[in-house]
Amino acid sequence: MGFFNLPILKTIYLRQRKRESGIEHGRFIQLDGANEEFFGTKFGPQQLQNVLEWEYYKSDYSKCLELCLRWIQLNEKEKQFKMGEIYEIACRCSLKLAKLDLALKYAELVIASNGKEPGVMFLAAQVFKKSQKYTEAIELLVKYLDYRRNDYLAYVELSDIFDSLGKSHPEFKAWAYFSLSLAIYFIERSPRPKTDFADKHVQKEIPALKAKLAELPVATSVDHDILRTVKLSKSACDYLCTKIYDNRTNIENEIQQ
C-alpha cells in the first residue's frame, strides 16, 4: 500500500561533531531515495527519522508528513520498529496542515501506542477538539492535568471546548468562563524562567487571555448536571467540579485585583 512517490534524491541531515578551532560543523550527506533497500540498512530507519525531524524543525510540515508516511509504509511489512514517535510527528504535521482526518487517525494511533505520555495526551486532545470530539478531548485534558495540574494551556483548551458546547447549550458558557479564569490565574502565578523570551510571552499572553475572558458572560455559578449531557465519566466530572468550580472564589479575587 503506497502513500506518496518520493523524489529519487533525499537529503539526510546528520549532525557530526568535529572539533576544529572550537567550531562545531554539520555535514549534509546525499542519499538515494528512501526505498526498501535503504530502509533495510543498519542506519536507514534512524537516518530517515533524522531528516523528517529536521524538516519539522524547519517548519516544512508537508515534506515532514510525506516522509513520516513513507517511514510508516516501509516499516509496515516487518513491524521492525515501534512507531509511536513517528505517529506523533505525523499527527503534529497533519494538525499544522489542517488535515483533520489524517490528524485524527494518527492521534488515535499514538494514544494507543504511547497514551500515558502527557505531551501525547495534550496533542490528541487538541486534535479531538478540532474534530469536535469534545468528550474525548475533555477526558484527555483531565488525565493530562493529573500530570501537569497547573498548566494554563490545558485550561485554555477546556475553555474553548466549553465555549463551543455553549453554542447549543448556554449552560456551558459558565464552565468556559471559570476555565479561562483559572488559566489566567496559573499563567500569572506559575514559576517561569527569568528570560526575555518568557517575559515577552507572558506580557503578550495575559492581555490576550483577559480580552478573551471579557467576551464571555460573567458567571457566578455553574450547572453541574450539564456535564453529563456530553457523557463524561464520573471521575472527569468530579475533577472539573473540584478543580474549576470549587476554586471560583480564589480565582475571582485574583483576577479582579
The 8 nearest C-alpha neighbors of each residue, nearest first, counted from 0:
[[1, 2, 72, 75, 73, 3, 76, 69],
 [2, 0, 3, 72, 4, 69, 68, 73],
 [1, 3, 68, 69, 0, 4, 72, 65],
 [2, 4, 5, 1, 65, 69, 68, 66],
 [5, 3, 6, 2, 1, 69, 7, 65],
 [4, 6, 3, 7, 32, 33, 65, 69],
 [7, 5, 8, 32, 4, 9, 33, 31],
 [8, 6, 32, 31, 5, 9, 33, 30],
 [7, 9, 32, 31, 6, 30, 10, 29],
 [10, 8, 32, 30, 31, 11, 29, 7],
 [9, 11, 29, 30, 12, 28, 8, 27],
 [12, 10, 50, 28, 13, 9, 29, 46],
 [11, 13, 27, 50, 10, 14, 28, 49],
 [14, 12, 15, 11, 26, 27, 25, 49],
 [13, 15, 25, 26, 16, 12, 24, 27],
 [16, 14, 25, 13, 17, 26, 24, 23],
 [17, 15, 23, 24, 14, 18, 25, 22],
 [16, 18, 23, 24, 19, 15, 22, 25],
 [17, 19, 21, 22, 23, 20, 16, 24],
 [20, 18, 21, 22, 17, 23, 24, 16],
 [19, 21, 22, 18, 23, 17, 24, 16],
 [20, 22, 19, 18, 23, 17, 24, 16],
 [23, 21, 19, 20, 18, 24, 17, 16],
 [24, 22, 16, 17, 18, 21, 25, 19],
 [25, 23, 17, 16, 22, 26, 15, 14],
 [24, 26, 14, 15, 27, 23, 13, 16],
 [25, 27, 13, 28, 14, 24, 15, 12],
 [28, 26, 12, 13, 11, 29, 25, 10],
 [27, 29, 11, 26, 30, 10, 12, 13],
 [28, 30, 10, 11, 27, 9, 31, 8],
 [31, 29, 9, 10, 8, 28, 32, 11],
 [30, 32, 8, 7, 9, 33, 29, 37],
 [33, 31, 7, 8, 9, 34, 6, 30],
 [32, 34, 37, 31, 38, 35, 9, 47],
 [33, 35, 37, 36, 32, 38, 73, 31],
 [36, 34, 38, 37, 39, 73, 33, 40],
 [35, 37, 39, 34, 38, 40, 33, 43],
 [36, 38, 34, 39, 35, 40, 43, 33],
 [39, 37, 43, 35, 44, 40, 36, 34],
 [38, 40, 36, 37, 35, 43, 41, 44],
 [41, 39, 43, 37, 38, 42, 36, 44],
 [40, 42, 43, 39, 44, 38, 45, 37],
 [41, 43, 45, 40, 44, 46, 38, 39],
 [42, 44, 38, 40, 46, 45, 37, 41],
 [45, 43, 47, 38, 46, 42, 48, 70],
 [46, 44, 48, 47, 42, 43, 49, 41],
 [47, 45, 49, 43, 48, 44, 42, 50],
 [46, 48, 44, 50, 49, 45, 43, 51],
 [47, 49, 45, 51, 46, 50, 52, 44],
 [50, 48, 46, 52, 47, 51, 45, 53],
 [49, 51, 53, 11, 52, 47, 12, 48],
 [50, 52, 63, 54, 48, 53, 49, 66],
 [53, 51, 55, 49, 50, 54, 48, 56],
 [52, 54, 50, 56, 51, 55, 49, 57],
 [55, 53, 57, 51, 59, 63, 56, 52],
 [56, 54, 58, 52, 57, 53, 63, 59],
 [55, 57, 53, 58, 54, 52, 59, 51],
 [56, 58, 54, 55, 59, 53, 60, 52],
 [59, 57, 55, 56, 60, 54, 63, 61],
 [60, 58, 54, 57, 61, 55, 62, 63],
 [59, 61, 63, 92, 58, 62, 55, 64],
 [62, 60, 64, 63, 59, 65, 92, 96],
 [61, 63, 65, 64, 60, 59, 66, 54],
 [62, 64, 51, 60, 66, 54, 65, 61],
 [63, 65, 67, 61, 66, 62, 89, 92],
 [66, 64, 62, 68, 63, 67, 61, 69],
 [65, 67, 69, 63, 64, 68, 51, 70],
 [68, 66, 64, 70, 69, 65, 89, 63],
 [67, 69, 71, 65, 66, 70, 72, 64],
 [68, 70, 66, 72, 67, 71, 73, 65],
 [71, 69, 67, 73, 68, 72, 66, 74],
 [72, 70, 68, 74, 69, 73, 75, 67],
 [71, 73, 69, 75, 70, 74, 68, 1],
 [74, 72, 70, 71, 75, 69, 35, 76],
 [73, 75, 71, 78, 72, 76, 77, 70],
 [76, 74, 78, 72, 73, 77, 71, 79],
 [77, 75, 74, 78, 73, 72, 79, 71],
 [76, 78, 79, 75, 74, 80, 73, 72],
 [79, 77, 75, 74, 80, 76, 81, 82],
 [80, 78, 77, 74, 81, 75, 76, 82],
 [81, 79, 78, 82, 74, 77, 44, 83],
 [82, 80, 83, 79, 78, 84, 112, 85],
 [81, 83, 85, 84, 86, 80, 71, 112],
 [84, 82, 86, 109, 85, 112, 81, 113],
 [83, 85, 87, 86, 82, 88, 109, 81],
 [84, 86, 88, 82, 87, 83, 89, 67],
 [87, 85, 89, 83, 84, 105, 88, 109],
 [86, 88, 90, 84, 85, 89, 109, 83],
 [87, 89, 91, 85, 90, 86, 92, 84],
 [90, 88, 86, 92, 87, 64, 91, 67],
 [89, 91, 102, 87, 105, 93, 88, 92],
 [92, 90, 88, 94, 93, 89, 95, 87],
 [93, 91, 95, 60, 89, 94, 90, 64],
 [92, 94, 102, 98, 96, 90, 95, 91],
 [93, 95, 97, 91, 96, 92, 102, 98],
 [96, 94, 92, 93, 97, 91, 60, 98],
 [95, 97, 93, 94, 98, 92, 60, 61],
 [98, 96, 94, 99, 95, 93, 102, 92],
 [99, 97, 93, 96, 101, 100, 94, 102],
 [98, 100, 102, 101, 97, 103, 94, 130],
 [101, 99, 103, 102, 98, 104, 130, 93],
 [100, 102, 104, 103, 99, 98, 93, 105],
 [103, 101, 90, 99, 93, 105, 104, 100],
 [102, 104, 106, 100, 101, 105, 99, 126],
 [105, 103, 101, 102, 107, 106, 100, 108],
 [104, 106, 108, 90, 107, 102, 103, 86],
 [107, 105, 103, 123, 109, 108, 104, 90],
 [106, 108, 110, 105, 104, 109, 103, 111],
 [109, 107, 105, 111, 110, 106, 112, 104],
 [108, 110, 112, 106, 111, 83, 86, 107],
 [111, 109, 114, 107, 113, 108, 112, 106],
 [110, 112, 108, 109, 114, 113, 107, 106],
 [113, 111, 109, 110, 83, 114, 108, 82],
 [114, 112, 110, 109, 115, 111, 116, 83],
 [113, 115, 110, 116, 111, 112, 119, 120],
 [116, 114, 113, 117, 120, 119, 110, 118],
 [115, 117, 119, 114, 118, 113, 120, 143],
 [118, 116, 120, 119, 143, 115, 121, 146],
 [119, 117, 121, 120, 116, 122, 143, 123],
 [118, 120, 122, 116, 117, 121, 123, 114],
 [121, 119, 117, 123, 118, 122, 139, 143],
 [120, 122, 124, 118, 119, 123, 117, 125],
 [123, 121, 119, 125, 124, 120, 118, 126],
 [122, 124, 126, 106, 120, 125, 121, 119],
 [125, 123, 136, 127, 121, 126, 122, 139],
 [126, 124, 128, 122, 123, 127, 129, 121],
 [125, 127, 123, 129, 128, 124, 130, 103],
 [128, 126, 132, 130, 124, 136, 129, 125],
 [127, 129, 131, 125, 130, 126, 133, 136],
 [128, 130, 126, 131, 127, 125, 99, 132],
 [129, 131, 127, 128, 132, 126, 99, 103],
 [132, 130, 128, 133, 129, 127, 160, 136],
 [133, 131, 127, 130, 128, 135, 134, 136],
 [132, 134, 136, 131, 135, 128, 137, 127],
 [133, 135, 137, 136, 132, 229, 231, 138],
 [136, 134, 138, 133, 137, 132, 139, 127],
 [135, 137, 124, 133, 127, 139, 134, 138],
 [138, 136, 140, 134, 139, 135, 133, 141],
 [137, 139, 135, 141, 136, 140, 134, 235],
 [140, 138, 142, 136, 141, 137, 120, 124],
 [139, 141, 143, 137, 142, 138, 144, 136],
 [140, 142, 144, 138, 143, 139, 137, 235],
 [143, 141, 139, 145, 140, 144, 138, 146],
 [144, 142, 140, 145, 141, 117, 146, 120],
 [145, 143, 148, 147, 141, 146, 142, 140],
 [144, 146, 142, 143, 148, 147, 141, 140],
 [147, 145, 144, 143, 148, 117, 142, 149],
 [148, 146, 144, 149, 150, 145, 143, 117],
 [147, 149, 144, 145, 150, 146, 143, 151],
 [148, 150, 147, 151, 185, 144, 189, 182],
 [151, 149, 152, 147, 148, 153, 185, 154],
 [150, 152, 182, 154, 153, 185, 186, 149],
 [153, 151, 155, 154, 150, 156, 182, 157],
 [154, 152, 156, 155, 151, 150, 157, 140],
 [155, 153, 157, 182, 151, 156, 178, 152],
 [154, 156, 152, 158, 153, 157, 179, 182],
 [155, 157, 153, 159, 154, 158, 152, 160],
 [158, 156, 154, 160, 159, 155, 161, 153],
 [157, 159, 175, 155, 178, 161, 156, 160],
 [160, 158, 162, 156, 157, 161, 163, 155],
 [159, 161, 157, 163, 162, 158, 164, 156],
 [162, 160, 175, 164, 158, 171, 163, 159],
 [161, 163, 165, 159, 175, 160, 164, 172],
 [164, 162, 160, 165, 161, 166, 159, 167],
 [165, 163, 161, 166, 162, 167, 168, 171],
 [164, 166, 169, 168, 171, 162, 172, 163],
 [167, 165, 164, 163, 168, 169, 162, 172],
 [166, 168, 165, 164, 169, 163, 171, 170],
 [167, 169, 165, 170, 166, 171, 164, 172],
 [170, 168, 165, 171, 172, 166, 167, 164],
 [171, 169, 168, 172, 173, 165, 222, 225],
 [170, 172, 165, 174, 161, 169, 173, 168],
 [173, 171, 175, 165, 174, 170, 162, 169],
 [174, 172, 176, 218, 175, 171, 221, 170],
 [173, 175, 171, 177, 172, 176, 178, 161],
 [174, 176, 158, 161, 172, 178, 173, 162],
 [177, 175, 173, 174, 179, 178, 180, 215],
 [176, 178, 180, 174, 179, 175, 181, 173],
 [179, 177, 158, 181, 175, 154, 180, 176],
 [178, 180, 182, 181, 176, 177, 158, 155],
 [181, 179, 177, 183, 182, 178, 176, 184],
 [180, 182, 184, 178, 179, 183, 177, 185],
 [183, 181, 151, 179, 154, 185, 180, 184],
 [184, 182, 180, 186, 181, 185, 187, 179],
 [183, 185, 181, 182, 187, 186, 180, 188],
 [186, 184, 188, 182, 189, 187, 183, 151],
 [185, 187, 183, 189, 188, 184, 151, 182],
 [188, 186, 185, 184, 183, 189, 205, 201],
 [189, 187, 185, 186, 184, 190, 183, 191],
 [188, 190, 185, 186, 187, 191, 149, 184],
 [191, 189, 188, 192, 186, 187, 193, 185],
 [190, 192, 193, 189, 197, 194, 198, 188],
 [193, 191, 194, 197, 190, 198, 196, 195],
 [192, 194, 191, 197, 195, 198, 196, 190],
 [193, 195, 197, 196, 192, 198, 191, 199],
 [196, 194, 198, 197, 199, 193, 200, 192],
 [195, 197, 199, 194, 198, 200, 193, 201],
 [198, 196, 200, 194, 195, 199, 201, 192],
 [197, 199, 195, 201, 200, 196, 202, 194],
 [200, 198, 202, 196, 201, 197, 195, 203],
 [199, 201, 197, 203, 198, 202, 204, 196],
 [200, 202, 204, 198, 203, 199, 205, 197],
 [203, 201, 199, 200, 204, 205, 198, 206],
 [202, 204, 200, 201, 205, 206, 199, 207],
 [203, 205, 201, 207, 206, 202, 200, 208],
 [204, 206, 208, 207, 201, 203, 202, 209],
 [207, 205, 209, 208, 204, 210, 203, 202],
 [208, 206, 210, 204, 205, 209, 211, 203],
 [207, 209, 211, 205, 210, 206, 212, 204],
 [210, 208, 212, 206, 211, 207, 205, 213],
 [211, 209, 213, 207, 212, 208, 206, 214],
 [210, 212, 208, 209, 214, 213, 207, 215],
 [213, 211, 209, 214, 210, 215, 208, 179],
 [212, 214, 210, 211, 215, 209, 216, 217],
 [215, 213, 212, 211, 216, 210, 217, 209],
 [214, 216, 212, 213, 176, 217, 172, 211],
 [217, 215, 218, 214, 172, 176, 173, 213],
 [218, 216, 215, 176, 219, 173, 213, 212],
 [219, 217, 173, 220, 216, 176, 221, 177],
 [218, 220, 217, 221, 173, 247, 177, 251],
 [221, 219, 218, 173, 222, 244, 247, 174],
 [222, 220, 173, 223, 174, 219, 170, 244],
 [221, 223, 224, 225, 170, 220, 226, 171],
 [224, 222, 225, 221, 226, 240, 227, 236],
 [223, 225, 226, 222, 227, 228, 221, 236],
 [224, 226, 227, 228, 223, 222, 170, 171],
 [227, 225, 224, 228, 229, 223, 236, 231],
 [226, 228, 230, 225, 229, 224, 231, 236],
 [227, 229, 226, 230, 225, 224, 231, 168],
 [230, 228, 227, 231, 226, 134, 225, 133],
 [231, 229, 227, 228, 232, 134, 226, 233],
 [232, 230, 229, 227, 134, 235, 236, 233],
 [231, 233, 235, 234, 236, 230, 138, 227],
 [232, 234, 236, 235, 237, 231, 238, 227],
 [233, 235, 237, 232, 236, 238, 231, 239],
 [236, 234, 238, 232, 237, 233, 239, 231],
 [237, 235, 233, 239, 238, 234, 240, 232],
 [236, 238, 234, 240, 235, 239, 233, 241],
 [239, 237, 235, 241, 236, 240, 242, 234],
 [240, 238, 236, 242, 243, 241, 237, 235],
 [239, 241, 244, 237, 238, 243, 242, 236],
 [242, 240, 245, 238, 239, 243, 244, 237],
 [243, 241, 239, 238, 240, 245, 244, 246],
 [244, 242, 239, 246, 240, 241, 245, 178],
 [243, 245, 240, 247, 246, 241, 242, 177],
 [244, 246, 241, 247, 243, 240, 242, 248],
 [247, 245, 244, 248, 243, 249, 250, 242],
 [246, 248, 250, 244, 245, 249, 251, 243],
 [249, 247, 251, 250, 246, 252, 245, 253],
 [250, 248, 252, 251, 247, 246, 253, 254],
 [249, 251, 247, 253, 248, 252, 254, 246],
 [252, 250, 254, 248, 253, 249, 247, 255],
 [251, 253, 249, 255, 250, 254, 248, 256],
 [252, 254, 250, 256, 251, 255, 249, 184],
 [255, 253, 251, 256, 252, 250, 184, 180],
 [254, 256, 252, 253, 251, 250, 249, 180],
 [255, 253, 254, 252, 251, 250, 184, 249]]
